[in-house]
């Protein structure tokens, strides 16, 4: 048997603060979502000016990253290239999950313990904000 780390509210707040700081630097109106390793929501924030639909998309990106343990941008690239069958993953998960850039798995000791999803801007900016958020879990500067 092994012990698996779990995200706590303090972790989620640190991750969200890093995402909010990066979004502010870029004047980005985004939503951010953090979920646990099972894809269940832990924290969802819609920044001022972000589209209402961006909250659902951010959660779907976070869920896909957590359940698949891979960046959603990599999954999007695979779907657009050699692996269109990966489109079926969202249906397998039975809840909203999308393979669009802006979602990253949250790792602890090489184990996926959750996911972060950012939605509202370009895939590149969403991804950069997600990277800053994920780095905050590791105590790294965004």
Buried (B, 14 or more C-beta within 10 A) or exposed (E): EEEEBEBEEEBBBBBBBBBBBBBEEEEBBBBBBBBBBEBEEBBBBBBEEBBEEBBBBBBBBBBBBBBBBBBBBBBBBBBEEEEEEBEEBBEEBEEBBBBBBBBBBBBBEEEBBBBBBBBBBEBEBBBBBBBBBBBBBEEEEB
